[in-house]
Amino acid sequence: MCGIVGYIGRRPAGVLILEGLKKLEYRGYDSFGIATADEDLFLSKKQGRISENVSSVSFLKGRRGIGHTRWATHGVPSDKNAHPHTDCSGKIAVVHNGIIENYAELKRELKKHGHAFQSETDTEVIVHLIEEEYVKNIDLLHAVQTITPQLKGSFAILVIAVGDDRIIAARNASPLVIGTGDGENYVASDMTPMLEHTERAVFLEDGDIASVTRGSVEIFHQGQRIERPVELIDWSVQDVKKGGFAHYMLKEIYEQPLVFYNTIRGIDPDSLPKCCGPQESISLVACGSSYHAGLVFKYLLEELCQIPARIDYASEFRYYPPPAKGLVIGITQSGETADTLTALRLAKAHNCRTLAIANVLGSTVTRVADVTVYMRAGPEISVAATKSFVAQLAVLMQIINSMCGGRDSGILLHAHKAIEEVLLMDFSECVAICETARSIFYVGRGPFYPVSLEGALKMKEISYIHAEGYAAGELKHGPFALLSEETPVIALCMPGETYDVMFSNIREMKARGAPVIAIGGDGDTELPEICDHFIPLPQTNRFVQILTTTVVLQLIAYYTAVKLGRDIDKPRNLAKSVTVE
């Protein structure tokens, strides 16, 4: 869940790597570091964020280098635990994304051989292992090829050494992509830091080791030279800029009408894979917001198509796999979520057909799953998922539409207009209720229950206010004890078969003294009388109701966090792409 970037070419490496790391901070931002190589190795690393700590990198000489922005796993955030890590001679440097599971055993052996360790990280064993081989045979590629079979776990590593004019890159279960230019090449965790310089990408696969020079890229797998295809990336530089918005999160919320429209248009029922047709049953695996999208899908699929569906947290699926059969859908924005990848591999081992829903071309999940359906969300920089969640809903709603014979195609094609209307609404009264809360409860029924879960997740992620989502009927089974004037409830009470019982639930919450923000249908005359603040939304199709309530909850969380002065795009302790278990 760290970000790594390397550059080799005709320009000073330090400046380019610094700018690349700034674009990768959503992958981790508790410390950072850069190493460049010329006649010597030049190193700078520090606890904290790049934007708050770097004044100049002019002392980092050389036209090749590697950089890292960290999300801590082994060792607290500190200067000494920041990457890159160097060998005993100070001539070899390594950056690493992933976890080396057998690092303790390797470290003990290396210490017996006289190696001195400077950090608490698992990564440092890699550079000392490389040193062991490099002194025997002064060939950096050979050294990396020799030591990687000793590493258990996940890794994407970049290595440079004084006197060796190349970057060595190796990948196993962590993403790594090479951006090819003219007389210069880049290597990074994803395409984000390269978009300004090239649109040509080579995605490494597990077990690949690459030797990258200014003018060439050689890729080896199990010691044999192989070719990987060059793919053109259609994301633009503007996609990863704020464009005048105060935060990436707000920009990405405002991009949602277009994202939903583009995704729906890009995957009409006729173009969906055959496995998206009617099924006896469907299983889904996902994490975080993707899990909530899958839970919405389960409710809607069973309600509209009478097809049974089950959904499991991918992190649980590996250790407690249910009886798996038929189609298994894995949902992951990055395409690199470790738990989801493991769950899909396990499903394939049980001879299940697998479908991935992902946002990133060339990501690992596209090679693990039998079939991939892409959302059209574009780069999502803010850690909190917004437009990727809506894009996932677009894909899943279109699959449901396909399984039901395409009857809702017209509704889905125009649903983005309802999102545009929500973006014009004022939520200042909601923010005034939420900003002083100790806890906030989100409640809904049916498909609005997972929408409540997602709303609570957004609030806790970026405002740091404790928030929980519940099926509305469950509050009386314990959580009622927590209701008070300091614990607001946000209730989703849209028109439909559960309206009357939701109305009764809201009365029960009010009777316990909790302030209630109710989201309901426009024209409802009863709901405004029993709640503290009423948000009216168009009384439309169920698909559209889910989209509009989702965006309302995103905006309430965003403006509450702004009011509290939180770091919206980089909430504490979190990272965007969870590539470790």
Phi, psi and omega in degrees: 000016173265170176245133177233149180210142176225152178219140171217128184177212185263352184254160176302127188287324187304313182294316182294321179292320178302312180295323177295320179295324178300325180282346181257004185298339178295345178273353181157142187205034177266344174195169183204166177191157179223139170232134174236158182231136174219241172284349178212177177260130181246132191225137173217125177208149190200147171290146178108188184264150183301313185297337183262352190232343185262125175253324181202146174238020184297335180283348179277088185279155176117158181249020170215145182186172181221152181217166188206136169238131201252143163240109194296134169240304178251115181092139182293159173299123180196168178300316185287332179273350177293147174274162000287158173251147184240162179278183183295330182278344184073022182249348181237137179230145182225140164240153191210136169242125181134198179221129174265106189289331182257027185296325183297316179296316179296320182296319179300316180294319180295323177297323177298332180273003175097007180283137179256130183258140183253348187230176176260009189274158171287333186297326188298336178297331183297312185292327177287325174298317178298318179302318180305318182278326185294325180289337178281323185213106188289072180213107186295320179299313180298321180297316180293318178299327182284322188270335186299327177296344179278346186270124174256132181125208182244143177200142160235119184233147171237138184226136171229157178214147175297133179088000178234108190275063178197166170248132174258129181238140178220145185225137167207109175064017172222141188291146177204129183227142177254127175259121185261131179237197179258104182075014177201150180221154182235153171223135183201171178295326175206183187283347188309312182285354184257346189303329181288345188243332182201154175247004182263125186230141172240117183267119177284152178247165182305131181093352180284142171230128185242141172253115187246120175246184179298323188244004184209159173226120176245131183242135181236144176223120184053039176084352182257137177291131180226169176245138171244143184292148172271125181246146178267128181263127184266007173287146181251165177300322181296334180297334183252020174247156185288334177062035177092352177280152181293328181217154175300323182300315180295318177302316183289329173297317181287343177279352189296322177303315180290321179298314180297315181298314181295322180292316178298315180294327184282346183224058178295162186307328182288335183264354179291150177302155182300330181292350178273007174279182182306139182229158173291321177199160182224141172244146178232146175228137183191174179225153172058225180301325179298324176297319179296321176298318178295326179289323172302314180303315181303311181299313184291320181297315181290326180287316189267330185243354182055035176254121181292142180220147173232149178228138180231146168298130181300327181293335178270330186302322183296317187267334179229064186293134176282168172301115186254132175205162178072218185269132174242123181255127174252129183247123180204120180301308186284335187077007183235007183296115190302314183295321180292320178298316180297318180297319179293321177297320179294320178298319178295324178296337176265018175064030175273148171284135184238138178233131177253140170246115188217168184246344190247117176300134177081001180292164188301321184298333180291340177263338179280315184283155177293321183221146177235137170246125183266137166276162181248057183271337187072182182297135175245113188267318180298141181298319180287125181287129174229287184292332176292325177296315179295323177294322175298317177300322179299313179298312183293322177293324179290326175295316177299315178303318179295317181292338179261013175088013176077021186288340183252020183300316181296319179298314182294324182294334182249005184295335182298335181294326178292325176296320179301322179294321180297324182296344180267357186278157180255125182243023184297323179294324177295317180298320179298327178285321188279328191295336180259005185286147171275322177215154177228133176255135176248130184226147176196173177231155181060221182295346178279348172294308176296332174296322176296319177301317181292320177298318178295321179297316179299317182296312183290325181299314191251341179258340184068015171276133178298128182218142180225141174258139181222149161293128194305324182290347183274345182300325183288349179264045176131304184298341176306332181296340183265351184288137178197184178294343181262005181234086179295157175239132173253113188249129177264109187231063181281156178303144180152187187291341180263005185301311185298317181288326175296320179301316179295319177301318181296319176301319180296321179292317178298325181295340177266008174088006183280133171295138183238127168257119183249134175251118184217190183279142176301132181097354177292123182260342184271320184299317179300336183284338185250357182244167181277329176211135183243131177248108181274134177234155182302140177275093187232197178299153182303319178305312184292322178300319179296317180295313184291319178294323177302312183292323175303313182293325175300314184290322177298316178297316182299308185290332174294316179296321177298315180301326181273359177074028182282162175274094193299309188281340184228068181296150187299144173070001186249159173221160188285306188252113186268095185259011174235158180284000000 
